[in-house]
Amino acid sequence: MVDQELDDLRREFLVEADEKVREIQTIVGDRSPEALDRLNYLAHQLKGSGGSYGFENISNDAAELEKAVEQRVSDDHSEGAIEEKIRLHVSNLRSEIERRTRELAQ
């Protein structure tokens, strides 16, 4: 029974993670301080929660996303490269969430 409860919690996390990634995708190009704060916040949440539920790839990509957002805040000179990094990690997060959702559906 415990495994079923954990799987239910993991599925719930994945639904919430998917919503967070969708929000990230809508604001990823926004350079306003509010958008950058929100990106950082969402990445930080995914990083911690992903690891707690055993989704190391989600946690790792979210950590890298968080670093890239922080780098974008502090370094305007390499904006294009950082933007590409952010988009790569968002894409990786989306793929991993979809993969894990399929696994738990079986």
PDB file as gemmi writes it, atoms N, CA and C in Angstrom:
CRYST1    1.000    1.000    1.000  90.00  90.00  90.00 P 1                      
ATOM      1  N   MET A   1       0.820  -1.206   0.000  1.00  0.00           N  
ATOM      2  CA  MET A   1       0.000   0.000   0.000  1.00  0.00           C  
ATOM      3  C   MET A   1       0.860   1.264   0.000  1.00  0.00           C  
ATOM      4  N   VAL A   2       1.954   1.216   0.700  1.00  0.00           N  
ATOM      5  CA  VAL A   2       2.826   2.387   0.774  1.00  0.00           C  
ATOM      6  C   VAL A   2       3.355   2.757  -0.603  1.00  0.00           C  
ATOM      7  N   ASP A   3       3.713   1.759  -1.409  1.00  0.00           N  
ATOM      8  CA  ASP A   3       4.221   2.034  -2.755  1.00  0.00           C  
ATOM      9  C   ASP A   3       3.167   2.730  -3.611  1.00  0.00           C  
ATOM     10  N   GLN A   4       1.922   2.303  -3.483  1.00  0.00           N  
ATOM     11  CA  GLN A   4       0.841   2.936  -4.238  1.00  0.00           C  
ATOM     12  C   GLN A   4       0.663   4.388  -3.807  1.00  0.00           C  
ATOM     13  N   GLU A   5       0.737   4.639  -2.519  1.00  0.00           N  
ATOM     14  CA  GLU A   5       0.599   6.005  -2.010  1.00  0.00           C  
ATOM     15  C   GLU A   5       1.746   6.882  -2.512  1.00  0.00           C  
ATOM     16  N   LEU A   6       2.945   6.324  -2.501  1.00  0.00           N  
ATOM     17  CA  LEU A   6       4.100   7.075  -3.008  1.00  0.00           C  
ATOM     18  C   LEU A   6       3.939   7.354  -4.499  1.00  0.00           C  
ATOM     19  N   ASP A   7       3.509   6.366  -5.254  1.00  0.00           N  
ATOM     20  CA  ASP A   7       3.291   6.579  -6.684  1.00  0.00           C  
ATOM     21  C   ASP A   7       2.230   7.639  -6.930  1.00  0.00           C  
ATOM     22  N   ASP A   8       1.176   7.647  -6.107  1.00  0.00           N  
ATOM     23  CA  ASP A   8       0.143   8.680  -6.229  1.00  0.00           C  
ATOM     24  C   ASP A   8       0.735  10.066  -5.983  1.00  0.00           C  
ATOM     25  N   LEU A   9       1.579  10.177  -4.961  1.00  0.00           N  
ATOM     26  CA  LEU A   9       2.236  11.456  -4.660  1.00  0.00           C  
ATOM     27  C   LEU A   9       3.177  11.859  -5.794  1.00  0.00           C  
ATOM     28  N   ARG A  10       3.873  10.891  -6.343  1.00  0.00           N  
ATOM     29  CA  ARG A  10       4.786  11.181  -7.447  1.00  0.00           C  
ATOM     30  C   ARG A  10       4.018  11.669  -8.675  1.00  0.00           C  
ATOM     31  N   ARG A  11       2.867  11.038  -8.956  1.00  0.00           N  
ATOM     32  CA  ARG A  11       2.038  11.485 -10.082  1.00  0.00           C  
ATOM     33  C   ARG A  11       1.547  12.915  -9.848  1.00  0.00           C  
ATOM     34  N   GLU A  12       1.135  13.184  -8.631  1.00  0.00           N  
ATOM     35  CA  GLU A  12       0.676  14.537  -8.293  1.00  0.00           C  
ATOM     36  C   GLU A  12       1.803  15.553  -8.470  1.00  0.00           C  
ATOM     37  N   PHE A  13       2.998  15.180  -8.022  1.00  0.00           N  
ATOM     38  CA  PHE A  13       4.145  16.064  -8.225  1.00  0.00           C  
ATOM     39  C   PHE A  13       4.372  16.337  -9.706  1.00  0.00           C  
ATOM     40  N   LEU A  14       4.301  15.298 -10.529  1.00  0.00           N  
ATOM     41  CA  LEU A  14       4.548  15.458 -11.963  1.00  0.00           C  
ATOM     42  C   LEU A  14       3.529  16.388 -12.617  1.00  0.00           C  
ATOM     43  N   VAL A  15       2.280  16.323 -12.184  1.00  0.00           N  
ATOM     44  CA  VAL A  15       1.258  17.241 -12.705  1.00  0.00           C  
ATOM     45  C   VAL A  15       1.637  18.673 -12.343  1.00  0.00           C  
ATOM     46  N   GLU A  16       2.020  18.871 -11.086  1.00  0.00           N  
ATOM     47  CA  GLU A  16       2.412  20.213 -10.639  1.00  0.00           C  
ATOM     48  C   GLU A  16       3.695  20.672 -11.330  1.00  0.00           C  
ATOM     49  N   ALA A  17       4.635  19.753 -11.522  1.00  0.00           N  
ATOM     50  CA  ALA A  17       5.885  20.094 -12.205  1.00  0.00           C  
ATOM     51  C   ALA A  17       5.608  20.502 -13.644  1.00  0.00           C  
ATOM     52  N   ASP A  18       4.695  19.800 -14.292  1.00  0.00           N  
ATOM     53  CA  ASP A  18       4.322  20.141 -15.659  1.00  0.00           C  
ATOM     54  C   ASP A  18       3.739  21.553 -15.714  1.00  0.00           C  
ATOM     55  N   GLU A  19       2.906  21.896 -14.766  1.00  0.00           N  
ATOM     56  CA  GLU A  19       2.333  23.248 -14.710  1.00  0.00           C  
ATOM     57  C   GLU A  19       3.423  24.298 -14.512  1.00  0.00           C  
ATOM     58  N   LYS A  20       4.386  23.990 -13.662  1.00  0.00           N  
ATOM     59  CA  LYS A  20       5.491  24.924 -13.424  1.00  0.00           C  
ATOM     60  C   LYS A  20       6.325  25.120 -14.687  1.00  0.00           C  
ATOM     61  N   VAL A  21       6.609  24.028 -15.379  1.00  0.00           N  
ATOM     62  CA  VAL A  21       7.408  24.129 -16.608  1.00  0.00           C  
ATOM     63  C   VAL A  21       6.648  24.906 -17.676  1.00  0.00           C  
ATOM     64  N   ARG A  22       5.349  24.708 -17.762  1.00  0.00           N  
ATOM     65  CA  ARG A  22       4.545  25.488 -18.714  1.00  0.00           C  
ATOM     66  C   ARG A  22       4.621  26.981 -18.375  1.00  0.00           C  
ATOM     67  N   GLU A  23       4.558  27.307 -17.097  1.00  0.00           N  
ATOM     68  CA  GLU A  23       4.691  28.712 -16.698  1.00  0.00           C  
ATOM     69  C   GLU A  23       6.075  29.242 -17.045  1.00  0.00           C  
ATOM     70  N   ILE A  24       7.083  28.434 -16.789  1.00  0.00           N  
ATOM     71  CA  ILE A  24       8.455  28.832 -17.129  1.00  0.00           C  
ATOM     72  C   ILE A  24       8.548  29.132 -18.618  1.00  0.00           C  
ATOM     73  N   GLN A  25       7.959  28.276 -19.441  1.00  0.00           N  
ATOM     74  CA  GLN A  25       8.011  28.470 -20.895  1.00  0.00           C  
ATOM     75  C   GLN A  25       7.354  29.783 -21.319  1.00  0.00           C  
ATOM     76  N   THR A  26       6.330  30.204 -20.612  1.00  0.00           N  
ATOM     77  CA  THR A  26       5.655  31.448 -20.995  1.00  0.00           C  
ATOM     78  C   THR A  26       6.459  32.685 -20.619  1.00  0.00           C  
ATOM     79  N   ILE A  27       7.337  32.576 -19.628  1.00  0.00           N  
ATOM     80  CA  ILE A  27       8.068  33.773 -19.179  1.00  0.00           C  
ATOM     81  C   ILE A  27       9.562  33.715 -19.465  1.00  0.00           C  
ATOM     82  N   VAL A  28      10.021  32.673 -20.131  1.00  0.00           N  
ATOM     83  CA  VAL A  28      11.454  32.492 -20.317  1.00  0.00           C  
ATOM     84  C   VAL A  28      12.113  33.641 -21.084  1.00  0.00           C  
ATOM     85  N   GLY A  29      11.440  34.275 -21.995  1.00  0.00           N  
ATOM     86  CA  GLY A  29      12.035  35.371 -22.755  1.00  0.00           C  
ATOM     87  C   GLY A  29      11.913  36.732 -22.085  1.00  0.00           C  
ATOM     88  N   ASP A  30      11.142  36.800 -21.016  1.00  0.00           N  
ATOM     89  CA  ASP A  30      10.914  38.059 -20.291  1.00  0.00           C  
ATOM     90  C   ASP A  30      12.137  38.373 -19.435  1.00  0.00           C  
ATOM     91  N   ARG A  31      12.689  39.548 -19.600  1.00  0.00           N  
ATOM     92  CA  ARG A  31      13.903  39.926 -18.872  1.00  0.00           C  
ATOM     93  C   ARG A  31      13.620  40.838 -17.674  1.00  0.00           C  
ATOM     94  N   SER A  32      12.355  41.009 -17.345  1.00  0.00           N  
ATOM     95  CA  SER A  32      12.019  41.882 -16.214  1.00  0.00           C  
ATOM     96  C   SER A  32      12.485  41.229 -14.908  1.00  0.00           C  
ATOM     97  N   PRO A  33      12.791  42.047 -13.916  1.00  0.00           N  
ATOM     98  CA  PRO A  33      13.213  41.495 -12.619  1.00  0.00           C  
ATOM     99  C   PRO A  33      12.169  40.547 -12.021  1.00  0.00           C  
ATOM    100  N   GLU A  34      10.895  40.864 -12.214  1.00  0.00           N  
ATOM    101  CA  GLU A  34       9.835  40.007 -11.677  1.00  0.00           C  
ATOM    102  C   GLU A  34       9.848  38.634 -12.348  1.00  0.00           C  
ATOM    103  N   ALA A  35      10.022  38.622 -13.665  1.00  0.00           N  
ATOM    104  CA  ALA A  35      10.046  37.359 -14.399  1.00  0.00           C  
ATOM    105  C   ALA A  35      11.261  36.531 -13.997  1.00  0.00           C  
ATOM    106  N   LEU A  36      12.413  37.183 -13.857  1.00  0.00           N  
ATOM    107  CA  LEU A  36      13.616  36.464 -13.457  1.00  0.00           C  
ATOM    108  C   LEU A  36      13.465  35.896 -12.047  1.00  0.00           C  
ATOM    109  N   ASP A  37      12.860  36.651 -11.151  1.00  0.00           N  
ATOM    110  CA  ASP A  37      12.600  36.153  -9.794  1.00  0.00           C  
ATOM    111  C   ASP A  37      11.682  34.934  -9.839  1.00  0.00           C  
ATOM    112  N   ARG A  38      10.645  35.015 -10.671  1.00  0.00           N  
ATOM    113  CA  ARG A  38       9.693  33.913 -10.771  1.00  0.00           C  
ATOM    114  C   ARG A  38      10.366  32.679 -11.380  1.00  0.00           C  
ATOM    115  N   LEU A  39      11.173  32.866 -12.414  1.00  0.00           N  
ATOM    116  CA  LEU A  39      11.911  31.743 -13.005  1.00  0.00           C  
ATOM    117  C   LEU A  39      12.800  31.078 -11.958  1.00  0.00           C  
ATOM    118  N   ASN A  40      13.506  31.886 -11.218  1.00  0.00           N  
ATOM    119  CA  ASN A  40      14.399  31.366 -10.184  1.00  0.00           C  
ATOM    120  C   ASN A  40      13.608  30.590  -9.125  1.00  0.00           C  
ATOM    121  N   TYR A  41      12.485  31.142  -8.708  1.00  0.00           N  
ATOM    122  CA  TYR A  41      11.632  30.512  -7.703  1.00  0.00           C  
ATOM    123  C   TYR A  41      11.112  29.152  -8.193  1.00  0.00           C  
ATOM    124  N   LEU A  42      10.595  29.120  -9.411  1.00  0.00           N  
ATOM    125  CA  LEU A  42      10.058  27.873  -9.957  1.00  0.00           C  
ATOM    126  C   LEU A  42      11.147  26.818 -10.125  1.00  0.00           C  
ATOM    127  N   ALA A  43      12.306  27.228 -10.613  1.00  0.00           N  
ATOM    128  CA  ALA A  43      13.416  26.290 -10.772  1.00  0.00           C  
ATOM    129  C   ALA A  43      13.842  25.739  -9.414  1.00  0.00           C  
ATOM    130  N   HIS A  44      13.899  26.603  -8.425  1.00  0.00           N  
ATOM    131  CA  HIS A  44      14.297  26.184  -7.077  1.00  0.00           C  
ATOM    132  C   HIS A  44      13.294  25.162  -6.514  1.00  0.00           C  
ATOM    133  N   GLN A  45      12.017  25.414  -6.712  1.00  0.00           N  
ATOM    134  CA  GLN A  45      10.993  24.478  -6.246  1.00  0.00           C  
ATOM    135  C   GLN A  45      11.133  23.118  -6.923  1.00  0.00           C  
ATOM    136  N   LEU A  46      11.314  23.126  -8.229  1.00  0.00           N  
ATOM    137  CA  LEU A  46      11.471  21.867  -8.963  1.00  0.00           C  
ATOM    138  C   LEU A  46      12.726  21.118  -8.528  1.00  0.00           C  
ATOM    139  N   LYS A  47      13.774  21.857  -8.265  1.00  0.00           N  
ATOM    140  CA  LYS A  47      15.034  21.246  -7.835  1.00  0.00           C  
ATOM    141  C   LYS A  47      14.831  20.484  -6.526  1.00  0.00           C  
ATOM    142  N   GLY A  48      14.240  21.126  -5.549  1.00  0.00           N  
ATOM    143  CA  GLY A  48      14.054  20.484  -4.250  1.00  0.00           C  
ATOM    144  C   GLY A  48      13.042  19.366  -4.275  1.00  0.00           C  
ATOM    145  N   SER A  49      11.907  19.618  -4.866  1.00  0.00           N  
ATOM    146  CA  SER A  49      10.840  18.613  -4.892  1.00  0.00           C  
ATOM    147  C   SER A  49      11.203  17.421  -5.764  1.00  0.00           C  
ATOM    148  N   GLY A  50      11.842  17.687  -6.882  1.00  0.00           N  
ATOM    149  CA  GLY A  50      12.231  16.594  -7.770  1.00  0.00           C  
ATOM    150  C   GLY A  50      13.104  15.575  -7.062  1.00  0.00           C  
ATOM    151  N   GLY A  51      14.077  16.061  -6.322  1.00  0.00           N  
ATOM    152  CA  GLY A  51      14.951  15.170  -5.572  1.00  0.00           C  
ATOM    153  C   GLY A  51      14.210  14.434  -4.473  1.00  0.00           C  
ATOM    154  N   SER A  52      13.286  15.112  -3.821  1.00  0.00           N  
ATOM    155  CA  SER A  52      12.515  14.499  -2.739  1.00  0.00           C  
ATOM    156  C   SER A  52      11.681  13.318  -3.218  1.00  0.00           C  
ATOM    157  N   TYR A  53      11.213  13.381  -4.451  1.00  0.00           N  
ATOM    158  CA  TYR A  53      10.387  12.305  -5.006  1.00  0.00           C  
ATOM    159  C   TYR A  53      11.194  11.297  -5.809  1.00  0.00           C  
ATOM    160  N   GLY A  54      12.505  11.450  -5.814  1.00  0.00           N  
ATOM    161  CA  GLY A  54      13.360  10.492  -6.503  1.00  0.00           C  
ATOM    162  C   GLY A  54      13.552  10.762  -7.979  1.00  0.00           C  
ATOM    163  N   PHE A  55      13.230  11.966  -8.417  1.00  0.00           N  
ATOM    164  CA  PHE A  55      13.397  12.334  -9.824  1.00  0.00           C  
ATOM    165  C   PHE A  55      14.687  13.158  -9.961  1.00  0.00           C  
ATOM    166  N   GLU A  56      15.803  12.453  -9.965  1.00  0.00           N  
ATOM    167  CA  GLU A  56      17.101  13.130  -9.977  1.00  0.00           C  
ATOM    168  C   GLU A  56      17.326  13.968 -11.231  1.00  0.00           C  
ATOM    169  N   ASN A  57      16.879  13.479 -12.397  1.00  0.00           N  
ATOM    170  CA  ASN A  57      17.069  14.255 -13.626  1.00  0.00           C  
ATOM    171  C   ASN A  57      16.303  15.573 -13.575  1.00  0.00           C  
ATOM    172  N   ILE A  58      15.097  15.541 -13.011  1.00  0.00           N  
ATOM    173  CA  ILE A  58      14.322  16.768 -12.866  1.00  0.00           C  
ATOM    174  C   ILE A  58      15.051  17.714 -11.917  1.00  0.00           C  
ATOM    175  N   SER A  59      15.505  17.184 -10.810  1.00  0.00           N  
ATOM    176  CA  SER A  59      16.221  17.998  -9.835  1.00  0.00           C  
ATOM    177  C   SER A  59      17.496  18.604 -10.432  1.00  0.00           C  
ATOM    178  N   ASN A  60      18.246  17.792 -11.159  1.00  0.00           N  
ATOM    179  CA  ASN A  60      19.511  18.270 -11.745  1.00  0.00           C  
ATOM    180  C   ASN A  60      19.277  19.340 -12.810  1.00  0.00           C  
ATOM    181  N   ASP A  61      18.305  19.120 -13.695  1.00  0.00           N  
ATOM    182  CA  ASP A  61      18.033  20.125 -14.725  1.00  0.00           C  
ATOM    183  C   ASP A  61      17.481  21.407 -14.109  1.00  0.00           C  
ATOM    184  N   ALA A  62      16.664  21.263 -13.083  1.00  0.00           N  
ATOM    185  CA  ALA A  62      16.133  22.450 -12.405  1.00  0.00           C  
ATOM    186  C   ALA A  62      17.264  23.220 -11.726  1.00  0.00           C  
ATOM    187  N   ALA A  63      18.232  22.505 -11.155  1.00  0.00           N  
ATOM    188  CA  ALA A  63      19.388  23.173 -10.535  1.00  0.00           C  
ATOM    189  C   ALA A  63      20.196  23.931 -11.586  1.00  0.00           C  
ATOM    190  N   GLU A  64      20.390  23.318 -12.744  1.00  0.00           N  
ATOM    191  CA  GLU A  64      21.115  23.984 -13.832  1.00  0.00           C  
ATOM    192  C   GLU A  64      20.324  25.175 -14.372  1.00  0.00           C  
ATOM    193  N   LEU A  65      19.012  25.024 -14.431  1.00  0.00           N  
ATOM    194  CA  LEU A  65      18.155  26.136 -14.848  1.00  0.00           C  
ATOM    195  C   LEU A  65      18.278  27.289 -13.864  1.00  0.00           C  
ATOM    196  N   GLU A  66      18.248  26.966 -12.590  1.00  0.00           N  
ATOM    197  CA  GLU A  66      18.387  27.994 -11.557  1.00  0.00           C  
ATOM    198  C   GLU A  66      19.721  28.735 -11.699  1.00  0.00           C  
ATOM    199  N   LYS A  67      20.792  27.993 -11.929  1.00  0.00           N  
ATOM    200  CA  LYS A  67      22.108  28.616 -12.130  1.00  0.00           C  
ATOM    201  C   LYS A  67      22.104  29.522 -13.358  1.00  0.00           C  
ATOM    202  N   ALA A  68      21.505  29.067 -14.437  1.00  0.00           N  
ATOM    203  CA  ALA A  68      21.474  29.852 -15.673  1.00  0.00           C  
ATOM    204  C   ALA A  68      20.678  31.137 -15.479  1.00  0.00           C  
ATOM    205  N   VAL A  69      19.571  31.060 -14.742  1.00  0.00           N  
ATOM    206  CA  VAL A  69      18.776  32.263 -14.476  1.00  0.00           C  
ATOM    207  C   VAL A  69      19.589  33.240 -13.633  1.00  0.00           C  
ATOM    208  N   GLU A  70      20.272  32.733 -12.626  1.00  0.00           N  
ATOM    209  CA  GLU A  70      21.113  33.598 -11.794  1.00  0.00           C  
ATOM    210  C   GLU A  70      22.237  34.220 -12.616  1.00  0.00           C  
ATOM    211  N   GLN A  71      22.785  33.452 -13.547  1.00  0.00           N  
ATOM    212  CA  GLN A  71      23.842  33.967 -14.420  1.00  0.00           C  
ATOM    213  C   GLN A  71      23.289  35.053 -15.335  1.00  0.00           C  
ATOM    214  N   ARG A  72      22.071  34.863 -15.826  1.00  0.00           N  
ATOM    215  CA  ARG A  72      21.452  35.865 -16.691  1.00  0.00           C  
ATOM    216  C   ARG A  72      21.240  37.168 -15.941  1.00  0.00           C  
ATOM    217  N   VAL A  73      20.900  37.067 -14.672  1.00  0.00           N  
ATOM    218  CA  VAL A  73      20.705  38.268 -13.853  1.00  0.00           C  
ATOM    219  C   VAL A  73      22.008  39.040 -13.720  1.00  0.00           C  
ATOM    220  N   SER A  74      23.127  38.324 -13.569  1.00  0.00           N  
ATOM    221  CA  SER A  74      24.392  38.986 -13.274  1.00  0.00           C  
ATOM    222  C   SER A  74      25.268  39.275 -14.491  1.00  0.00           C  
ATOM    223  N   ASP A  75      24.936  38.726 -15.668  1.00  0.00           N  
ATOM    224  CA  ASP A  75      25.816  38.874 -16.830  1.00  0.00           C  
ATOM    225  C   ASP A  75      25.012  39.180 -18.089  1.00  0.00           C  
ATOM    226  N   ASP A  76      24.948  40.434 -18.443  1.00  0.00           N  
ATOM    227  CA  ASP A  76      24.209  40.844 -19.643  1.00  0.00           C  
ATOM    228  C   ASP A  76      24.988  40.574 -20.936  1.00  0.00           C  
ATOM    229  N   HIS A  77      26.281  40.322 -20.842  1.00  0.00           N  
ATOM    230  CA  HIS A  77      27.122  40.220 -22.037  1.00  0.00           C  
ATOM    231  C   HIS A  77      26.944  38.910 -22.796  1.00  0.00           C  
ATOM    232  N   SER A  78      26.582  37.848 -22.110  1.00  0.00           N  
ATOM    233  CA  SER A  78      26.426  36.559 -22.795  1.00  0.00           C  
ATOM    234  C   SER A  78      24.958  36.135 -22.821  1.00  0.00           C  
ATOM    235  N   GLU A  79      24.092  37.094 -23.020  1.00  0.00           N  
ATOM    236  CA  GLU A  79      22.638  36.887 -22.983  1.00  0.00           C  
ATOM    237  C   GLU A  79      22.179  35.749 -23.903  1.00  0.00           C  
ATOM    238  N   GLY A  80      22.649  35.708 -25.136  1.00  0.00           N  
ATOM    239  CA  GLY A  80      22.202  34.676 -26.074  1.00  0.00           C  
ATOM    240  C   GLY A  80      22.571  33.278 -25.627  1.00  0.00           C  
ATOM    241  N   ALA A  81      23.786  33.095 -25.163  1.00  0.00           N  
ATOM    242  CA  ALA A  81      24.234  31.775 -24.707  1.00  0.00           C  
ATOM    243  C   ALA A  81      23.460  31.336 -23.475  1.00  0.00           C  
ATOM    244  N   ILE A  82      23.212  32.243 -22.575  1.00  0.00           N  
ATOM    245  CA  ILE A  82      22.469  31.915 -21.357  1.00  0.00           C  
ATOM    246  C   ILE A  82      21.023  31.590 -21.701  1.00  0.00           C  
ATOM    247  N   GLU A  83      20.445  32.362 -22.592  1.00  0.00           N  
ATOM    248  CA  GLU A  83      19.065  32.107 -23.028  1.00  0.00           C  
ATOM    249  C   GLU A  83      18.956  30.702 -23.631  1.00  0.00           C  
ATOM    250  N   GLU A  84      19.942  30.316 -24.424  1.00  0.00           N  
ATOM    251  CA  GLU A  84      19.947  28.984 -25.027  1.00  0.00           C  
ATOM    252  C   GLU A  84      20.063  27.904 -23.953  1.00  0.00           C  
ATOM    253  N   LYS A  85      20.895  28.127 -22.954  1.00  0.00           N  
ATOM    254  CA  LYS A  85      21.028  27.195 -21.831  1.00  0.00           C  
ATOM    255  C   LYS A  85      19.695  27.023 -21.112  1.00  0.00           C  
ATOM    256  N   ILE A  86      19.033  28.138 -20.862  1.00  0.00           N  
ATOM    257  CA  ILE A  86      17.742  28.109 -20.179  1.00  0.00           C  
ATOM    258  C   ILE A  86      16.747  27.284 -20.988  1.00  0.00           C  
ATOM    259  N   ARG A  87      16.681  27.549 -22.279  1.00  0.00           N  
ATOM    260  CA  ARG A  87      15.739  26.812 -23.127  1.00  0.00           C  
ATOM    261  C   ARG A  87      16.066  25.314 -23.177  1.00  0.00           C  
ATOM    262  N   LEU A  88      17.336  24.971 -23.181  1.00  0.00           N  
ATOM    263  CA  LEU A  88      17.739  23.569 -23.170  1.00  0.00           C  
ATOM    264  C   LEU A  88      17.263  22.874 -21.891  1.00  0.00           C  
ATOM    265  N   HIS A  89      17.469  23.513 -20.748  1.00  0.00           N  
ATOM    266  CA  HIS A  89      17.061  22.900 -19.482  1.00  0.00           C  
ATOM    267  C   HIS A  89      15.545  22.806 -19.369  1.00  0.00           C  
ATOM    268  N   VAL A  90      14.843  23.787 -19.889  1.00  0.00           N  
ATOM    269  CA  VAL A  90      13.372  23.730 -19.899  1.00  0.00           C  
ATOM    270  C   VAL A  90      12.914  22.565 -20.774  1.00  0.00           C  
ATOM    271  N   SER A  91      13.531  22.398 -21.914  1.00  0.00           N  
ATOM    272  CA  SER A  91      13.196  21.287 -22.806  1.00  0.00           C  
ATOM    273  C   SER A  91      13.487  19.944 -22.131  1.00  0.00           C  
ATOM    274  N   ASN A  92      14.625  19.849 -21.466  1.00  0.00           N  
ATOM    275  CA  ASN A  92      14.978  18.623 -20.749  1.00  0.00           C  
ATOM    276  C   ASN A  92      13.965  18.319 -19.648  1.00  0.00           C  
ATOM    277  N   LEU A  93      13.562  19.360 -18.929  1.00  0.00           N  
ATOM    278  CA  LEU A  93      12.560  19.174 -17.875  1.00  0.00           C  
ATOM    279  C   LEU A  93      11.255  18.652 -18.459  1.00  0.00           C  
ATOM    280  N   ARG A  94      10.813  19.267 -19.528  1.00  0.00           N  
ATOM    281  CA  ARG A  94       9.559  18.848 -20.173  1.00  0.00           C  
ATOM    282  C   ARG A  94       9.650  17.377 -20.584  1.00  0.00           C  
ATOM    283  N   SER A  95      10.745  16.985 -21.217  1.00  0.00           N  
ATOM    284  CA  SER A  95      10.920  15.603 -21.673  1.00  0.00           C  
ATOM    285  C   SER A  95      10.933  14.622 -20.507  1.00  0.00           C  
ATOM    286  N   GLU A  96      11.636  14.963 -19.460  1.00  0.00           N  
ATOM    287  CA  GLU A  96      11.734  14.072 -18.305  1.00  0.00           C  
ATOM    288  C   GLU A  96      10.380  13.931 -17.597  1.00  0.00           C  
ATOM    289  N   ILE A  97       9.657  15.011 -17.465  1.00  0.00           N  
ATOM    290  CA  ILE A  97       8.333  14.959 -16.841  1.00  0.00           C  
ATOM    291  C   ILE A  97       7.407  14.070 -17.673  1.00  0.00           C  
ATOM    292  N   GLU A  98       7.444  14.224 -18.975  1.00  0.00           N  
ATOM    293  CA  GLU A  98       6.604  13.400 -19.851  1.00  0.00           C  
ATOM    294  C   GLU A  98       6.990  11.928 -19.751  1.00  0.00           C  
ATOM    295  N   ARG A  99       8.282  11.650 -19.738  1.00  0.00           N  
ATOM    296  CA  ARG A  99       8.769  10.268 -19.650  1.00  0.00           C  
ATOM    297  C   ARG A  99       8.333   9.623 -18.340  1.00  0.00           C  
ATOM    298  N   ARG A 100       8.537  10.343 -17.253  1.00  0.00           N  
ATOM    299  CA  ARG A 100       8.176   9.802 -15.934  1.00  0.00           C  
ATOM    300  C   ARG A 100       6.669   9.647 -15.771  1.00  0.00           C  
ATOM    301  N   THR A 101       5.898  10.556 -16.363  1.00  0.00           N  
ATOM    302  CA  THR A 101       4.441  10.435 -16.310  1.00  0.00           C  
ATOM    303  C   THR A 101       3.993   9.179 -17.028  1.00  0.00           C  
ATOM    304  N   ARG A 102       4.585   8.898 -18.176  1.00  0.00           N  
ATOM    305  CA  ARG A 102       4.256   7.672 -18.924  1.00  0.00           C  
ATOM    306  C   ARG A 102       4.612   6.423 -18.109  1.00  0.00           C  
ATOM    307  N   GLU A 103       5.782   6.446 -17.471  1.00  0.00           N  
ATOM    308  CA  GLU A 103       6.207   5.306 -16.667  1.00  0.00           C  
ATOM    309  C   GLU A 103       5.225   5.013 -15.533  1.00  0.00           C  
ATOM    310  N   LEU A 104       4.778   6.052 -14.849  1.00  0.00           N  
ATOM    311  CA  LEU A 104       3.869   5.864 -13.729  1.00  0.00           C  
ATOM    312  C   LEU A 104       2.458   5.510 -14.169  1.00  0.00           C  
ATOM    313  N   ALA A 105       2.144   5.756 -15.433  1.00  0.00           N  
ATOM    314  CA  ALA A 105       0.808   5.428 -15.948  1.00  0.00           C  
ATOM    315  C   ALA A 105       0.675   3.934 -16.250  1.00  0.00           C  
ATOM    316  N   GLN A 106       1.782   3.248 -16.378  1.00  0.00           N  
ATOM    317  CA  GLN A 106       1.753   1.829 -16.749  1.00  0.00           C  
ATOM    318  C   GLN A 106       1.461   0.936 -15.566  1.00  0.00           C  
TER     319      GLN A 106                                                      
END                                                                             
